[in-house]
Amino acid sequence: MGMYDNKFSKDVGSFFRSPVREIFKRVDLNAIYSFAGGYPSAETFPLEDIRRTMSEVIDRYGGKAFQYGATQGVTELREAVAARYAVPVERVQITSSSQQGIDVCTRILADPGDVVLTSNPSYLGALQSFRSYRTDVRGVSHQNGPGALREAYEKAISQAEADGKRIKFLYMIPDFQNPSGESLTLQERKVLVELARIHDFLIIEDSPYRELRYDGQHIPTMYSLDPDRVVHLGSFSKIFAPGFRLGWIIAHPDILDKIYVCKQSLDLCPPVFDQYVAAEFLGSGRLDANLKKTIELYKSKRDLMLGLLEKHMPDGVCWTSPEGGLFLFLTLPDGFDSVRFYDRALDAGVAYVAGVFFHTDGSGVNTMRMNFSFMSPERITEGIRLLSSLVREALDSKVSQ
C-alpha cells in the first residue's frame, strides 16, 4: 500500500490510462511508423495565416485579447460558430477542447451508477471520462441498418430498465466514428433520436470529424432532428489546429446554464487569445480555404492506405472504408490478439492502437485502429508494408494466438 492510497478520492479508482498516451511516453513518434494517434498532419496548420491573424487580433483587441473573458466564450467566436451552424447564439458555449465538452456534459448529467449508452467500439477519451464519474457504461454492438440498430439498442435499454438503472444519455459519434471510421445513416440517426424520446434520455452527439468528408453527401446532424434532446459537440482541433484547445457545445439554454456554472469551477473561461484568433480565422474565410486543402490531403492519404492494405495485407484481414475522418479499423482473423502482438510491432518500428481498448466489454481483441492523417505518404507506404509483413508472419506462426 502506497503512502497516499488512503488520501485519494473514490473517483481515482475509476480512472484508467490511455494506451495511446502510454505509447507516446515510450517512443518518439517521428522515429517510428505511427498509425496510433489521432494527430492531424502538421502540413494542415496554416502557419503564415495564423501569424497574420494573431497580429490582426493584437491590433484589433490589444490587451483585451490577453485578459480574462466570459465563461460562455468571447462573443465574437460564439457568434461566428452560431452563424456557421445556423443556430441561435444563446445555444453556443465555447469549451477548452471538445474533450472538455464530453467531460462537462458527463459531470452535469450523470451520477455514479447511472447508465451511459454508447456504441461498441467507442471513443477511448469518452470512455475514460464516463468511468471517471463512476457511471455504468454499456456499449452496444450491432449490424448495419436501422432495424438492427433499433433491436440492439432496445435490448440494451430494456436490460438497463430491468436492472433498475436510469439511462442518462447516449453518447454517439455519428460521422466518421473514432475508432471505426464508419457513419450512421440518416435513418439510423432518426431511430436513435426516437428511442431517446420514448425512453426520455439525452443524446451527446460528438462531431469533431464532421467537416472532414471526402466522399458522399453530408447527412443531417442528430441535433437538427431534435435540438432540445441532443447536445452537439464540435472542435477546432481537426479543422484548424489542436494546439488552440478550443471546441464548442450547441445545446438547449437550460443545459448550457448548468455547464456555465460548472465551467466556472473548472477553468473560469476558455483561452481568450485563442478564441479571438479562431473567430478571425473563421470569419475571414481562411478556415474554409485551409479546410479545402486539408480535405484534399487527407483524401489522398486515405486512398493510399486503402490501396496499400489491399495490396499487402494477407487474406483474412478486412477493414472499414470511411467516407471521411482520420481513421479506419482493421479486423484480423479470430484468435489474433492485437494486444499481445503490439510489442512485437513496436519493437519493429510500427505502432497502432489495439481495438479492445475502444470496447466496453473486452471484445475486439482481433481489431486495431489505424490513423492515416499524421504521417507523410512515403511513411504510410513503408509503415503499411512493414505492418502487413509482421501480421503475415504472426498469422503463419500463430505467435499472436
N, C-alpha and C positions, 0 to 999 in steps of 0.2 A: 504493500500500500504506500502510495506517494505521500509526501508530507502535506500536500494541498488537497488531497482527494476529498476530505470532509468539508472543504470550503466551497467547492463548486456547486452551482445550481443543478437542479434535476434536469434542466434543459440540456446541459452539456453532454449528458449521456446519450442524447438523441442526435448529436452532431456526427457526421461522418465525412471523411476526407474525400475530396475529388480525386479519382485516379488520374484524371488529366493533369491536374496541378502537380501531382506527385511525379508524373513523367517529367514535367518541366523542371522540377528540382533536381532530377537525376542527370539530365543531359542538356547540352546546348542544342537548341532547335536547328540552328544553322549548320550543325556538324553532322546531322543525320537526315534521312529522308522522313520528314514528319507529316503523316496524314492524320495526326492525333488531334490537334487543337482546332478551334473554330475561328482561327485568325483570318481576318481579311488580308489581302495582298497589300504590301506597302506601296505597290505601284498605284493603287487606287487613291492614295492620300494626295490631294492636290496642294502640294506644299506652297507653291508660289501664290495660288489663290488664297490659301489660308493666311499667308504672310500679309498679303494686301488687305484682306478682310480684317485682320487683327489691327492693322494700322488705322483702318477706317473706323473701327469700333472705338479706339482710343481717341481719335479726333472728334468723333461724334458725342461720346458719352463722358470722356475724361475720367475723373476719379470715381464717378458713379459706377463704372464698369468693374471696379475693384472693391466696392462696398458690399455690405450685407444686402440681400434682396428679399423679395416676398417669398414666403413658403410655397405658394402655389406656382412660383416661377415668374420670371420677368414678363411683363405684359406683351412686349414685342414678340417674344417667342411663342407664348400661348396663342396670340392672335395669328401668327404665321402657321402654326400647327392646325388651328381651327379652320383657317381658310383652305389649307391643303386638303384636309379630310372632310370638309363641308359639315362641320359640327359647331354648335354654339361654344363660344369661348369659355362660358361658365362650366362646361363639361371637360375642360382640359386642365390637367395637373402635370407639371414638369417634374421628373424624377432624376435622381442621381444614378442613372443607368436603368435599363429595363429589368435587370436583376432586382434592383430595389423595388420596382413595381410589383414583382412577384412576391417579394418578402413582405412588403407593407400590406398588400391585399390579404395575405395569409394571416398577418398579425391582427388585422381589424375584424376578420371574418370568422376565424376558426379557434375553437377551444380544444384543449387536449382531449383526444378520443373522438372528435368529430371526423366524419368520413370526408376525404377528398378523393374524388374520382379523377382518373387520368387515363390516357392511352397506355398501352403496354407494347412497345417501349415508350419512354417519355424523356423529356429534357432533364439531365442529371442535376443541374443547378436548381431546378424547381423541386425535385425530389429532396434535395438537401434542405431547402427552406421548409417544405411541408413537415419533414421529420423533425426539424429543429424545434418546431412548435408542438411536437408530440401528437400530431394528427394521425389518423388511421388512413394511410394512403393505400388505395386499391386500384391497381392497374387493370385495364380491360383490354383483352386481346380479341380481335375479330377479323373476319374475312372482309374483303372489299365489297361494297354495295350497301345501300341504305337498309335493306332488310336484315342483313347480317349484323350491321352495326346496331340497329334497334334491338334485335334479340339479345345481343351481348350486353348492352347497357341496361336493358330492362332486367336481365338476370342479376346484374351487379346491384342495381337499385333495390330489387326485391330482397336480396341477401342482406343488404345493409339495414333495410327496414325490419327484416326478421330478427336481426341481431339487436334491435332496439337502438340503432345509431341514427344520428342526424347527418344527412348529406348537406354540407355547407356549400360546396361548389365543385364544378367540373373544370379542370384545367386542360386546355387544348391548344395545340399549335396547328391550326388548320392549313397553313400554307408552307409547303416545303419543310416538313417537320424535322426537328432535331431529336433523334438521330437518323430517321429513316429516309428523309428527303421527300416523303410522299405528302399528298394534299387530300383534303376532304372535298368531295363534290358538293355542289350546291344542295342537292337533295339530302346528303348526309348531314350537312350543317343544319338544314331545316329539321331533321329528325332530332338532333341533339337539343336544339332550342325548344322544340315541342316537349321533349321529355323534361327539360328544366322547368317549363311552365306547369306541366302536370304535377310534378313532384316537388315543386317550389324550392329549387336551388338555383344558385347563380352560375354563370359561366365566366371563367377568366380566359379570354382569347389572347394568346401571346403571339405577336406578329412581327418579330424582328427581321424576317426574311421576305416579307410580303412583296416588297418592291423589286426584289431580285428575281424576276420572272424572265425566262429565256425562250420558252415555247408556250403555246396555248393561250387561252383567254383568261383574263383576270376574273376571279369568282368573288361575288359579294361577300363582305365580312359577316361574321356571325353577329357582330354589333349592329349592323344595318338591319338584321332580321328582328332584333328586339333590343333597342337601345337602353331600355330600363332594366333588363335582366342580364345583359352581357357587359363585362368590363374589358375594354380593349387596351392592350399594352403595345407600345411601339418603342423603337430605339434608333438612335443616330449611329450606333456602333458599326452596323453593317453597311449603311448607306452614306456615311460621312467618315467618321474615324472613331474607334473605340476609346482612344485616349481622352476624349472630351467627357466621357462618362455621363451621357445625357440620354434620357428616354422620356416617355410621356404615358399618361393614363387618360383614356377617354371613358367617362362613366357618368351615371346619374349624379347630380349635385349632392344628394344626401350621402352617397358613398364617398364622394370626394371630400366632403366636410369632415368625415371621420379620418380620412387619410391626411388631411391638412393638419389636424390636431396631432395625429400620430407622428407625422414627419417633423413636427416642431421638436420632439424629443430625440429625433434621430440625427438630423443634420441642419436644422434650422431653415436651410434653403438650399436649392441646387447651386452648383458653382456659377456665379453671376457672369463673370467674363466669358466663360464658355457658352453661356446661353445667348449673350449678345452676338457672339461670333456665329453661332448656329442660326440665329434669327436673320442676320445679314446675309449669310451664305444661302439660306433658303429663299429669302425674299428677292435676292438679286438674280436668281436663276442659275447661279453657279452650281448649286447642289444637283439640279436636274441635268445640267450639262455633264457634270462629272459622273453622275449615275449612269448615263447612257454609255460612257466609256467603260465603266465598271461592269455593266451587264455584258457588253461585247467580250471583255476579257474573260469573265467567269464562264460564259457560254462556251468559249473555245476550250477552256480548261476542262469543263465537264465533258465535252465531246471527246477530248483527247483521252481522258481517263476511261470513259466507257469503251472506246475503241481498244485501248491497251488491255483492259480486263478481258474483253472478248478474245483478244489475240493471245494473251499469255496465261490466263488462269486455267487450271486443269478442269476437266469435266467434273460435274457435281457441285461446282460453285456457282451461285447466282447472285444477282444484285439488283437494287432498285434503279430506275432511270428517272430521276427527278426532273421536273419542268423548271426548277429554279432552286434558289438557296445555295448552301455551301457543302452539302453532304450527300453521300449515298451510302447504302447499307448492304454489306455482304453477308450472305448466308452460306455456310460451308456444310459439308455432309454431316449427318447425325453422328455424334461421337467425337467430333472435333472440339477441342477445348481451347478457345482463343485466349483464355487467361493463362493457362499453362504454357501456351505457345508464345506468349508475349515476350518473355525474357530471351527466348531464342531469337526472335525477330529483332529485338532491341540490340542484342549483342552483335547482330549482323549489320545494324545501322539503319533499321527502318521501324517506325512507330505507327500505331493505330490505337483506337480505344476499343477494348473488349465490350461487346454488346450487352453482356449480362449486367453491367453497371447501370444501364438505362431501363432495366426491367425491375418491377416491384416484387417479383415472386421467385427470383433466381433462375428464370428461364433465359433463353437467348444465349446459352453458353457457346453455341456454334456460330455466333454472329460477330461482326466488327463494324464500327463506324469509320468511314473514310472521308476526309476533307479534301476538296480539290481547289480551294481558293488560295491557299497560302503559298505553295511552292511555285517555282518557275516551271514552264512546260518541260524543260530539259530534266529537271529534278523529278518531276512527276513521272516522266518516262522511265528514268533509271530506277526510281523507287518502286514502281509497279512491276517492273521486270524482276527486281530483287525479291519483293514480297511474293510474287507468283512462284518463283523458283523455290522459295522456302516452304510455301504451302504445298507445292507438289512433292517435295522431299518428305514433308511431315505426313502427308496422306499415304505416300508409298511405304514409309517406315512405320506408320501408325504411332509415331512418337507423341502426337498431340492427343492420343486417345487413351 
